[in-house]
Amino acid sequence: MATLESSSTATLAPQYPDRYVTLESDLEYEVLLGGVSDTKMFHVQLLTSQNLLDTIFDMLNDKDQLVGSFGSLKVKVGDLVAAVFPKDNYWYRGKVVQTGSSGRQCLVYFVDFGEEEWINEAMVQPLSPDLWEIPFQAICCSLDNLYL
């Protein structure tokens, strides 16, 4: 757990999500570290969002909630999807940010954690409409005046 201090009104979001969490200025937030993109950019989740993340996880990993059959979705850039994260084989919300030249893989940005992974399209499904409206929980951050 870390504390994130917001010094100005900011919308902290990666370059592609449409729905994101906003932070109020001059407040401190307790956060959990999510995906780390490089030495200057990382993603966090608000500690207060943990129950919401658990609910999203449970909904996505309930076999009765899957919308389509495996391999039935032809994805395009910008699609909001449910995708299997290859490191743990669980379903998470994602957004397609790139498609592969072979048409069998796509680069998915996992909107609640800030990670990106190439995923076989057979492991990507349409996102259930009841999960579209929930703001993305990954908050993109960077460190100011960091010299390495």
Chimera marker file (.cmm) of the C-alpha trace (Angstrom):
<marker_set name="trace">
<marker id="1" x="0.000" y="0.000" z="0.000" r="1" g="1" b="0" radius="0.5"/>
<marker id="2" x="1.241" y="3.496" z="-0.865" r="1" g="1" b="0" radius="0.5"/>
<marker id="3" x="-0.095" y="7.002" z="-0.545" r="1" g="1" b="0" radius="0.5"/>
<marker id="4" x="-0.656" y="9.093" z="-3.653" r="1" g="1" b="0" radius="0.5"/>
<marker id="5" x="-0.944" y="12.836" z="-3.264" r="1" g="1" b="0" radius="0.5"/>
<marker id="6" x="-2.735" y="14.829" z="-5.918" r="1" g="1" b="0" radius="0.5"/>
<marker id="7" x="-1.423" y="18.384" z="-6.191" r="1" g="1" b="0" radius="0.5"/>
<marker id="8" x="-3.805" y="19.646" z="-8.862" r="1" g="1" b="0" radius="0.5"/>
<marker id="9" x="-7.113" y="18.619" z="-10.338" r="1" g="1" b="0" radius="0.5"/>
<marker id="10" x="-6.107" y="15.905" z="-12.739" r="1" g="1" b="0" radius="0.5"/>
<marker id="11" x="-7.567" y="13.187" z="-14.807" r="1" g="1" b="0" radius="0.5"/>
<marker id="12" x="-4.993" y="10.444" z="-14.631" r="1" g="1" b="0" radius="0.5"/>
<marker id="13" x="-5.616" y="7.941" z="-17.364" r="1" g="1" b="0" radius="0.5"/>
<marker id="14" x="-3.673" y="5.938" z="-19.901" r="1" g="1" b="0" radius="0.5"/>
<marker id="15" x="-3.808" y="7.133" z="-23.459" r="1" g="1" b="0" radius="0.5"/>
<marker id="16" x="-6.582" y="4.809" z="-24.620" r="1" g="1" b="0" radius="0.5"/>
<marker id="17" x="-9.343" y="4.257" z="-22.035" r="1" g="1" b="0" radius="0.5"/>
<marker id="18" x="-12.543" y="6.253" z="-22.430" r="1" g="1" b="0" radius="0.5"/>
<marker id="19" x="-13.801" y="5.823" z="-18.865" r="1" g="1" b="0" radius="0.5"/>
<marker id="20" x="-11.448" y="6.490" z="-16.005" r="1" g="1" b="0" radius="0.5"/>
<marker id="21" x="-11.253" y="7.488" z="-12.374" r="1" g="1" b="0" radius="0.5"/>
<marker id="22" x="-10.596" y="11.165" z="-11.628" r="1" g="1" b="0" radius="0.5"/>
<marker id="23" x="-8.840" y="12.488" z="-8.550" r="1" g="1" b="0" radius="0.5"/>
<marker id="24" x="-9.628" y="15.629" z="-6.606" r="1" g="1" b="0" radius="0.5"/>
<marker id="25" x="-6.837" y="18.137" z="-6.069" r="1" g="1" b="0" radius="0.5"/>
<marker id="26" x="-4.766" y="18.403" z="-2.876" r="1" g="1" b="0" radius="0.5"/>
<marker id="27" x="-6.005" y="15.134" z="-1.395" r="1" g="1" b="0" radius="0.5"/>
<marker id="28" x="-4.073" y="12.057" z="-0.390" r="1" g="1" b="0" radius="0.5"/>
<marker id="29" x="-5.147" y="8.649" z="-1.621" r="1" g="1" b="0" radius="0.5"/>
<marker id="30" x="-4.232" y="5.193" z="-0.394" r="1" g="1" b="0" radius="0.5"/>
<marker id="31" x="-3.391" y="3.087" z="-3.417" r="1" g="1" b="0" radius="0.5"/>
<marker id="32" x="-2.199" y="-0.330" z="-4.503" r="1" g="1" b="0" radius="0.5"/>
<marker id="33" x="0.466" y="-0.610" z="-7.173" r="1" g="1" b="0" radius="0.5"/>
<marker id="34" x="-0.775" y="-2.130" z="-10.421" r="1" g="1" b="0" radius="0.5"/>
<marker id="35" x="1.093" y="-2.416" z="-13.706" r="1" g="1" b="0" radius="0.5"/>
<marker id="36" x="4.486" y="-0.765" z="-14.144" r="1" g="1" b="0" radius="0.5"/>
<marker id="37" x="5.078" y="0.399" z="-17.717" r="1" g="1" b="0" radius="0.5"/>
<marker id="38" x="8.621" y="1.716" z="-17.312" r="1" g="1" b="0" radius="0.5"/>
<marker id="39" x="10.736" y="3.692" z="-14.838" r="1" g="1" b="0" radius="0.5"/>
<marker id="40" x="8.584" y="6.798" z="-15.311" r="1" g="1" b="0" radius="0.5"/>
<marker id="41" x="5.027" y="5.470" z="-15.667" r="1" g="1" b="0" radius="0.5"/>
<marker id="42" x="3.022" y="3.114" z="-13.480" r="1" g="1" b="0" radius="0.5"/>
<marker id="43" x="-0.598" y="2.347" z="-12.620" r="1" g="1" b="0" radius="0.5"/>
<marker id="44" x="-2.331" y="2.277" z="-9.258" r="1" g="1" b="0" radius="0.5"/>
<marker id="45" x="-5.765" y="1.400" z="-7.933" r="1" g="1" b="0" radius="0.5"/>
<marker id="46" x="-7.514" y="3.216" z="-5.134" r="1" g="1" b="0" radius="0.5"/>
<marker id="47" x="-7.547" y="1.051" z="-2.018" r="1" g="1" b="0" radius="0.5"/>
<marker id="48" x="-11.222" y="1.943" z="-1.621" r="1" g="1" b="0" radius="0.5"/>
<marker id="49" x="-11.922" y="0.227" z="-4.974" r="1" g="1" b="0" radius="0.5"/>
<marker id="50" x="-10.964" y="-3.257" z="-3.771" r="1" g="1" b="0" radius="0.5"/>
<marker id="51" x="-14.562" y="-4.416" z="-3.176" r="1" g="1" b="0" radius="0.5"/>
<marker id="52" x="-15.591" y="-3.183" z="-6.634" r="1" g="1" b="0" radius="0.5"/>
<marker id="53" x="-12.623" y="-5.001" z="-8.213" r="1" g="1" b="0" radius="0.5"/>
<marker id="54" x="-13.603" y="-8.196" z="-6.387" r="1" g="1" b="0" radius="0.5"/>
<marker id="55" x="-17.177" y="-7.883" z="-7.692" r="1" g="1" b="0" radius="0.5"/>
<marker id="56" x="-15.974" y="-7.322" z="-11.283" r="1" g="1" b="0" radius="0.5"/>
<marker id="57" x="-13.643" y="-10.324" z="-10.970" r="1" g="1" b="0" radius="0.5"/>
<marker id="58" x="-16.429" y="-12.560" z="-9.636" r="1" g="1" b="0" radius="0.5"/>
<marker id="59" x="-18.808" y="-11.491" z="-12.421" r="1" g="1" b="0" radius="0.5"/>
<marker id="60" x="-16.244" y="-12.108" z="-15.165" r="1" g="1" b="0" radius="0.5"/>
<marker id="61" x="-15.185" y="-15.489" z="-13.830" r="1" g="1" b="0" radius="0.5"/>
<marker id="62" x="-18.733" y="-16.808" z="-13.407" r="1" g="1" b="0" radius="0.5"/>
<marker id="63" x="-19.040" y="-19.196" z="-16.355" r="1" g="1" b="0" radius="0.5"/>
<marker id="64" x="-22.702" y="-18.242" z="-16.840" r="1" g="1" b="0" radius="0.5"/>
<marker id="65" x="-21.728" y="-14.610" z="-17.504" r="1" g="1" b="0" radius="0.5"/>
<marker id="66" x="-19.661" y="-15.227" z="-20.644" r="1" g="1" b="0" radius="0.5"/>
<marker id="67" x="-21.428" y="-13.616" z="-23.589" r="1" g="1" b="0" radius="0.5"/>
<marker id="68" x="-20.125" y="-15.539" z="-26.605" r="1" g="1" b="0" radius="0.5"/>
<marker id="69" x="-18.452" y="-18.793" z="-27.405" r="1" g="1" b="0" radius="0.5"/>
<marker id="70" x="-14.681" y="-19.069" z="-27.591" r="1" g="1" b="0" radius="0.5"/>
<marker id="71" x="-13.231" y="-17.833" z="-30.860" r="1" g="1" b="0" radius="0.5"/>
<marker id="72" x="-16.509" y="-16.256" z="-31.997" r="1" g="1" b="0" radius="0.5"/>
<marker id="73" x="-15.383" y="-12.632" z="-31.645" r="1" g="1" b="0" radius="0.5"/>
<marker id="74" x="-13.534" y="-10.728" z="-34.363" r="1" g="1" b="0" radius="0.5"/>
<marker id="75" x="-11.945" y="-7.914" z="-32.392" r="1" g="1" b="0" radius="0.5"/>
<marker id="76" x="-11.048" y="-4.432" z="-33.552" r="1" g="1" b="0" radius="0.5"/>
<marker id="77" x="-9.091" y="-1.626" z="-31.929" r="1" g="1" b="0" radius="0.5"/>
<marker id="78" x="-11.196" y="0.133" z="-29.295" r="1" g="1" b="0" radius="0.5"/>
<marker id="79" x="-13.371" y="-2.854" z="-28.382" r="1" g="1" b="0" radius="0.5"/>
<marker id="80" x="-14.100" y="-3.319" z="-24.682" r="1" g="1" b="0" radius="0.5"/>
<marker id="81" x="-13.680" y="-7.008" z="-23.967" r="1" g="1" b="0" radius="0.5"/>
<marker id="82" x="-13.322" y="-9.677" z="-21.338" r="1" g="1" b="0" radius="0.5"/>
<marker id="83" x="-9.924" y="-11.315" z="-21.795" r="1" g="1" b="0" radius="0.5"/>
<marker id="84" x="-7.970" y="-14.057" z="-20.079" r="1" g="1" b="0" radius="0.5"/>
<marker id="85" x="-4.802" y="-12.694" z="-18.463" r="1" g="1" b="0" radius="0.5"/>
<marker id="86" x="-2.131" y="-15.250" z="-19.418" r="1" g="1" b="0" radius="0.5"/>
<marker id="87" x="-0.213" y="-15.120" z="-16.121" r="1" g="1" b="0" radius="0.5"/>
<marker id="88" x="-3.118" y="-16.431" z="-14.005" r="1" g="1" b="0" radius="0.5"/>
<marker id="89" x="-5.748" y="-17.615" z="-16.559" r="1" g="1" b="0" radius="0.5"/>
<marker id="90" x="-8.556" y="-15.508" z="-15.066" r="1" g="1" b="0" radius="0.5"/>
<marker id="91" x="-10.899" y="-13.162" z="-16.962" r="1" g="1" b="0" radius="0.5"/>
<marker id="92" x="-10.519" y="-9.380" z="-16.635" r="1" g="1" b="0" radius="0.5"/>
<marker id="93" x="-11.906" y="-6.295" z="-18.361" r="1" g="1" b="0" radius="0.5"/>
<marker id="94" x="-9.786" y="-5.014" z="-21.205" r="1" g="1" b="0" radius="0.5"/>
<marker id="95" x="-9.643" y="-2.752" z="-24.201" r="1" g="1" b="0" radius="0.5"/>
<marker id="96" x="-8.161" y="-3.831" z="-27.527" r="1" g="1" b="0" radius="0.5"/>
<marker id="97" x="-5.374" y="-1.407" z="-28.439" r="1" g="1" b="0" radius="0.5"/>
<marker id="98" x="-3.802" y="-3.226" z="-31.383" r="1" g="1" b="0" radius="0.5"/>
<marker id="99" x="-4.476" y="-6.235" z="-33.567" r="1" g="1" b="0" radius="0.5"/>
<marker id="100" x="-1.804" y="-8.566" z="-34.860" r="1" g="1" b="0" radius="0.5"/>
<marker id="101" x="-0.983" y="-8.947" z="-38.525" r="1" g="1" b="0" radius="0.5"/>
<marker id="102" x="-2.014" y="-12.607" z="-38.412" r="1" g="1" b="0" radius="0.5"/>
<marker id="103" x="-5.454" y="-11.652" z="-37.110" r="1" g="1" b="0" radius="0.5"/>
<marker id="104" x="-5.228" y="-14.242" z="-34.351" r="1" g="1" b="0" radius="0.5"/>
<marker id="105" x="-3.828" y="-12.098" z="-31.559" r="1" g="1" b="0" radius="0.5"/>
<marker id="106" x="-4.590" y="-8.697" z="-30.140" r="1" g="1" b="0" radius="0.5"/>
<marker id="107" x="-2.878" y="-6.389" z="-27.667" r="1" g="1" b="0" radius="0.5"/>
<marker id="108" x="-5.213" y="-5.913" z="-24.698" r="1" g="1" b="0" radius="0.5"/>
<marker id="109" x="-4.884" y="-3.158" z="-22.115" r="1" g="1" b="0" radius="0.5"/>
<marker id="110" x="-6.339" y="-4.490" z="-18.841" r="1" g="1" b="0" radius="0.5"/>
<marker id="111" x="-8.311" y="-1.436" z="-17.753" r="1" g="1" b="0" radius="0.5"/>
<marker id="112" x="-8.452" y="-2.206" z="-14.045" r="1" g="1" b="0" radius="0.5"/>
<marker id="113" x="-4.758" y="-2.977" z="-13.559" r="1" g="1" b="0" radius="0.5"/>
<marker id="114" x="-2.779" y="-1.099" z="-16.204" r="1" g="1" b="0" radius="0.5"/>
<marker id="115" x="-1.117" y="-4.120" z="-17.790" r="1" g="1" b="0" radius="0.5"/>
<marker id="116" x="-0.852" y="-4.863" z="-21.516" r="1" g="1" b="0" radius="0.5"/>
<marker id="117" x="-0.526" y="-8.342" z="-23.001" r="1" g="1" b="0" radius="0.5"/>
<marker id="118" x="-0.798" y="-9.982" z="-26.392" r="1" g="1" b="0" radius="0.5"/>
<marker id="119" x="-3.758" y="-12.351" z="-26.184" r="1" g="1" b="0" radius="0.5"/>
<marker id="120" x="-4.952" y="-15.073" z="-28.533" r="1" g="1" b="0" radius="0.5"/>
<marker id="121" x="-8.331" y="-13.933" z="-29.877" r="1" g="1" b="0" radius="0.5"/>
<marker id="122" x="-9.831" y="-17.257" z="-28.773" r="1" g="1" b="0" radius="0.5"/>
<marker id="123" x="-9.362" y="-16.001" z="-25.203" r="1" g="1" b="0" radius="0.5"/>
<marker id="124" x="-11.206" y="-12.709" z="-25.784" r="1" g="1" b="0" radius="0.5"/>
<marker id="125" x="-14.975" y="-12.296" z="-25.460" r="1" g="1" b="0" radius="0.5"/>
<marker id="126" x="-17.431" y="-9.401" z="-25.682" r="1" g="1" b="0" radius="0.5"/>
<marker id="127" x="-17.713" y="-7.542" z="-22.401" r="1" g="1" b="0" radius="0.5"/>
<marker id="128" x="-21.080" y="-7.926" z="-20.717" r="1" g="1" b="0" radius="0.5"/>
<marker id="129" x="-23.034" y="-4.627" z="-20.995" r="1" g="1" b="0" radius="0.5"/>
<marker id="130" x="-23.454" y="-4.394" z="-17.204" r="1" g="1" b="0" radius="0.5"/>
<marker id="131" x="-19.648" y="-4.054" z="-16.947" r="1" g="1" b="0" radius="0.5"/>
<marker id="132" x="-19.283" y="-1.302" z="-19.590" r="1" g="1" b="0" radius="0.5"/>
<marker id="133" x="-20.368" y="1.536" z="-17.352" r="1" g="1" b="0" radius="0.5"/>
<marker id="134" x="-18.026" y="0.899" z="-14.427" r="1" g="1" b="0" radius="0.5"/>
<marker id="135" x="-15.073" y="3.312" z="-14.661" r="1" g="1" b="0" radius="0.5"/>
<marker id="136" x="-11.694" y="1.785" z="-15.387" r="1" g="1" b="0" radius="0.5"/>
<marker id="137" x="-9.883" y="1.290" z="-12.085" r="1" g="1" b="0" radius="0.5"/>
<marker id="138" x="-6.258" y="1.603" z="-13.273" r="1" g="1" b="0" radius="0.5"/>
<marker id="139" x="-4.975" y="5.132" z="-12.690" r="1" g="1" b="0" radius="0.5"/>
<marker id="140" x="-1.930" y="6.048" z="-14.758" r="1" g="1" b="0" radius="0.5"/>
<marker id="141" x="0.719" y="7.916" z="-12.766" r="1" g="1" b="0" radius="0.5"/>
<marker id="142" x="4.190" y="9.271" z="-13.296" r="1" g="1" b="0" radius="0.5"/>
<marker id="143" x="6.856" y="10.613" z="-10.993" r="1" g="1" b="0" radius="0.5"/>
<marker id="144" x="7.712" y="14.270" z="-11.325" r="1" g="1" b="0" radius="0.5"/>
<marker id="145" x="11.357" y="15.434" z="-11.271" r="1" g="1" b="0" radius="0.5"/>
<marker id="146" x="12.762" y="11.923" z="-11.250" r="1" g="1" b="0" radius="0.5"/>
<marker id="147" x="16.356" y="11.650" z="-12.368" r="1" g="1" b="0" radius="0.5"/>
<marker id="148" x="17.981" y="8.274" z="-12.878" r="1" g="1" b="0" radius="0.5"/>
<link id1="1" id2="2" r="1" g="1" b="0" radius="0.2"/>
<link id1="2" id2="3" r="1" g="1" b="0" radius="0.2"/>
<link id1="3" id2="4" r="1" g="1" b="0" radius="0.2"/>
<link id1="4" id2="5" r="1" g="1" b="0" radius="0.2"/>
<link id1="5" id2="6" r="1" g="1" b="0" radius="0.2"/>
<link id1="6" id2="7" r="1" g="1" b="0" radius="0.2"/>
<link id1="7" id2="8" r="1" g="1" b="0" radius="0.2"/>
<link id1="8" id2="9" r="1" g="1" b="0" radius="0.2"/>
<link id1="9" id2="10" r="1" g="1" b="0" radius="0.2"/>
<link id1="10" id2="11" r="1" g="1" b="0" radius="0.2"/>
<link id1="11" id2="12" r="1" g="1" b="0" radius="0.2"/>
<link id1="12" id2="13" r="1" g="1" b="0" radius="0.2"/>
<link id1="13" id2="14" r="1" g="1" b="0" radius="0.2"/>
<link id1="14" id2="15" r="1" g="1" b="0" radius="0.2"/>
<link id1="15" id2="16" r="1" g="1" b="0" radius="0.2"/>
<link id1="16" id2="17" r="1" g="1" b="0" radius="0.2"/>
<link id1="17" id2="18" r="1" g="1" b="0" radius="0.2"/>
<link id1="18" id2="19" r="1" g="1" b="0" radius="0.2"/>
<link id1="19" id2="20" r="1" g="1" b="0" radius="0.2"/>
<link id1="20" id2="21" r="1" g="1" b="0" radius="0.2"/>
<link id1="21" id2="22" r="1" g="1" b="0" radius="0.2"/>
<link id1="22" id2="23" r="1" g="1" b="0" radius="0.2"/>
<link id1="23" id2="24" r="1" g="1" b="0" radius="0.2"/>
<link id1="24" id2="25" r="1" g="1" b="0" radius="0.2"/>
<link id1="25" id2="26" r="1" g="1" b="0" radius="0.2"/>
<link id1="26" id2="27" r="1" g="1" b="0" radius="0.2"/>
<link id1="27" id2="28" r="1" g="1" b="0" radius="0.2"/>
<link id1="28" id2="29" r="1" g="1" b="0" radius="0.2"/>
<link id1="29" id2="30" r="1" g="1" b="0" radius="0.2"/>
<link id1="30" id2="31" r="1" g="1" b="0" radius="0.2"/>
<link id1="31" id2="32" r="1" g="1" b="0" radius="0.2"/>
<link id1="32" id2="33" r="1" g="1" b="0" radius="0.2"/>
<link id1="33" id2="34" r="1" g="1" b="0" radius="0.2"/>
<link id1="34" id2="35" r="1" g="1" b="0" radius="0.2"/>
<link id1="35" id2="36" r="1" g="1" b="0" radius="0.2"/>
<link id1="36" id2="37" r="1" g="1" b="0" radius="0.2"/>
<link id1="37" id2="38" r="1" g="1" b="0" radius="0.2"/>
<link id1="38" id2="39" r="1" g="1" b="0" radius="0.2"/>
<link id1="39" id2="40" r="1" g="1" b="0" radius="0.2"/>
<link id1="40" id2="41" r="1" g="1" b="0" radius="0.2"/>
<link id1="41" id2="42" r="1" g="1" b="0" radius="0.2"/>
<link id1="42" id2="43" r="1" g="1" b="0" radius="0.2"/>
<link id1="43" id2="44" r="1" g="1" b="0" radius="0.2"/>
<link id1="44" id2="45" r="1" g="1" b="0" radius="0.2"/>
<link id1="45" id2="46" r="1" g="1" b="0" radius="0.2"/>
<link id1="46" id2="47" r="1" g="1" b="0" radius="0.2"/>
<link id1="47" id2="48" r="1" g="1" b="0" radius="0.2"/>
<link id1="48" id2="49" r="1" g="1" b="0" radius="0.2"/>
<link id1="49" id2="50" r="1" g="1" b="0" radius="0.2"/>
<link id1="50" id2="51" r="1" g="1" b="0" radius="0.2"/>
<link id1="51" id2="52" r="1" g="1" b="0" radius="0.2"/>
<link id1="52" id2="53" r="1" g="1" b="0" radius="0.2"/>
<link id1="53" id2="54" r="1" g="1" b="0" radius="0.2"/>
<link id1="54" id2="55" r="1" g="1" b="0" radius="0.2"/>
<link id1="55" id2="56" r="1" g="1" b="0" radius="0.2"/>
<link id1="56" id2="57" r="1" g="1" b="0" radius="0.2"/>
<link id1="57" id2="58" r="1" g="1" b="0" radius="0.2"/>
<link id1="58" id2="59" r="1" g="1" b="0" radius="0.2"/>
<link id1="59" id2="60" r="1" g="1" b="0" radius="0.2"/>
<link id1="60" id2="61" r="1" g="1" b="0" radius="0.2"/>
<link id1="61" id2="62" r="1" g="1" b="0" radius="0.2"/>
<link id1="62" id2="63" r="1" g="1" b="0" radius="0.2"/>
<link id1="63" id2="64" r="1" g="1" b="0" radius="0.2"/>
<link id1="64" id2="65" r="1" g="1" b="0" radius="0.2"/>
<link id1="65" id2="66" r="1" g="1" b="0" radius="0.2"/>
<link id1="66" id2="67" r="1" g="1" b="0" radius="0.2"/>
<link id1="67" id2="68" r="1" g="1" b="0" radius="0.2"/>
<link id1="68" id2="69" r="1" g="1" b="0" radius="0.2"/>
<link id1="69" id2="70" r="1" g="1" b="0" radius="0.2"/>
<link id1="70" id2="71" r="1" g="1" b="0" radius="0.2"/>
<link id1="71" id2="72" r="1" g="1" b="0" radius="0.2"/>
<link id1="72" id2="73" r="1" g="1" b="0" radius="0.2"/>
<link id1="73" id2="74" r="1" g="1" b="0" radius="0.2"/>
<link id1="74" id2="75" r="1" g="1" b="0" radius="0.2"/>
<link id1="75" id2="76" r="1" g="1" b="0" radius="0.2"/>
<link id1="76" id2="77" r="1" g="1" b="0" radius="0.2"/>
<link id1="77" id2="78" r="1" g="1" b="0" radius="0.2"/>
<link id1="78" id2="79" r="1" g="1" b="0" radius="0.2"/>
<link id1="79" id2="80" r="1" g="1" b="0" radius="0.2"/>
<link id1="80" id2="81" r="1" g="1" b="0" radius="0.2"/>
<link id1="81" id2="82" r="1" g="1" b="0" radius="0.2"/>
<link id1="82" id2="83" r="1" g="1" b="0" radius="0.2"/>
<link id1="83" id2="84" r="1" g="1" b="0" radius="0.2"/>
<link id1="84" id2="85" r="1" g="1" b="0" radius="0.2"/>
<link id1="85" id2="86" r="1" g="1" b="0" radius="0.2"/>
<link id1="86" id2="87" r="1" g="1" b="0" radius="0.2"/>
<link id1="87" id2="88" r="1" g="1" b="0" radius="0.2"/>
<link id1="88" id2="89" r="1" g="1" b="0" radius="0.2"/>
<link id1="89" id2="90" r="1" g="1" b="0" radius="0.2"/>
<link id1="90" id2="91" r="1" g="1" b="0" radius="0.2"/>
<link id1="91" id2="92" r="1" g="1" b="0" radius="0.2"/>
<link id1="92" id2="93" r="1" g="1" b="0" radius="0.2"/>
<link id1="93" id2="94" r="1" g="1" b="0" radius="0.2"/>
<link id1="94" id2="95" r="1" g="1" b="0" radius="0.2"/>
<link id1="95" id2="96" r="1" g="1" b="0" radius="0.2"/>
<link id1="96" id2="97" r="1" g="1" b="0" radius="0.2"/>
<link id1="97" id2="98" r="1" g="1" b="0" radius="0.2"/>
<link id1="98" id2="99" r="1" g="1" b="0" radius="0.2"/>
<link id1="99" id2="100" r="1" g="1" b="0" radius="0.2"/>
<link id1="100" id2="101" r="1" g="1" b="0" radius="0.2"/>
<link id1="101" id2="102" r="1" g="1" b="0" radius="0.2"/>
<link id1="102" id2="103" r="1" g="1" b="0" radius="0.2"/>
<link id1="103" id2="104" r="1" g="1" b="0" radius="0.2"/>
<link id1="104" id2="105" r="1" g="1" b="0" radius="0.2"/>
<link id1="105" id2="106" r="1" g="1" b="0" radius="0.2"/>
<link id1="106" id2="107" r="1" g="1" b="0" radius="0.2"/>
<link id1="107" id2="108" r="1" g="1" b="0" radius="0.2"/>
<link id1="108" id2="109" r="1" g="1" b="0" radius="0.2"/>
<link id1="109" id2="110" r="1" g="1" b="0" radius="0.2"/>
<link id1="110" id2="111" r="1" g="1" b="0" radius="0.2"/>
<link id1="111" id2="112" r="1" g="1" b="0" radius="0.2"/>
<link id1="112" id2="113" r="1" g="1" b="0" radius="0.2"/>
<link id1="113" id2="114" r="1" g="1" b="0" radius="0.2"/>
<link id1="114" id2="115" r="1" g="1" b="0" radius="0.2"/>
<link id1="115" id2="116" r="1" g="1" b="0" radius="0.2"/>
<link id1="116" id2="117" r="1" g="1" b="0" radius="0.2"/>
<link id1="117" id2="118" r="1" g="1" b="0" radius="0.2"/>
<link id1="118" id2="119" r="1" g="1" b="0" radius="0.2"/>
<link id1="119" id2="120" r="1" g="1" b="0" radius="0.2"/>
<link id1="120" id2="121" r="1" g="1" b="0" radius="0.2"/>
<link id1="121" id2="122" r="1" g="1" b="0" radius="0.2"/>
<link id1="122" id2="123" r="1" g="1" b="0" radius="0.2"/>
<link id1="123" id2="124" r="1" g="1" b="0" radius="0.2"/>
<link id1="124" id2="125" r="1" g="1" b="0" radius="0.2"/>
<link id1="125" id2="126" r="1" g="1" b="0" radius="0.2"/>
<link id1="126" id2="127" r="1" g="1" b="0" radius="0.2"/>
<link id1="127" id2="128" r="1" g="1" b="0" radius="0.2"/>
<link id1="128" id2="129" r="1" g="1" b="0" radius="0.2"/>
<link id1="129" id2="130" r="1" g="1" b="0" radius="0.2"/>
<link id1="130" id2="131" r="1" g="1" b="0" radius="0.2"/>
<link id1="131" id2="132" r="1" g="1" b="0" radius="0.2"/>
<link id1="132" id2="133" r="1" g="1" b="0" radius="0.2"/>
<link id1="133" id2="134" r="1" g="1" b="0" radius="0.2"/>
<link id1="134" id2="135" r="1" g="1" b="0" radius="0.2"/>
<link id1="135" id2="136" r="1" g="1" b="0" radius="0.2"/>
<link id1="136" id2="137" r="1" g="1" b="0" radius="0.2"/>
<link id1="137" id2="138" r="1" g="1" b="0" radius="0.2"/>
<link id1="138" id2="139" r="1" g="1" b="0" radius="0.2"/>
<link id1="139" id2="140" r="1" g="1" b="0" radius="0.2"/>
<link id1="140" id2="141" r="1" g="1" b="0" radius="0.2"/>
<link id1="141" id2="142" r="1" g="1" b="0" radius="0.2"/>
<link id1="142" id2="143" r="1" g="1" b="0" radius="0.2"/>
<link id1="143" id2="144" r="1" g="1" b="0" radius="0.2"/>
<link id1="144" id2="145" r="1" g="1" b="0" radius="0.2"/>
<link id1="145" id2="146" r="1" g="1" b="0" radius="0.2"/>
<link id1="146" id2="147" r="1" g="1" b="0" radius="0.2"/>
<link id1="147" id2="148" r="1" g="1" b="0" radius="0.2"/>
</marker_set>
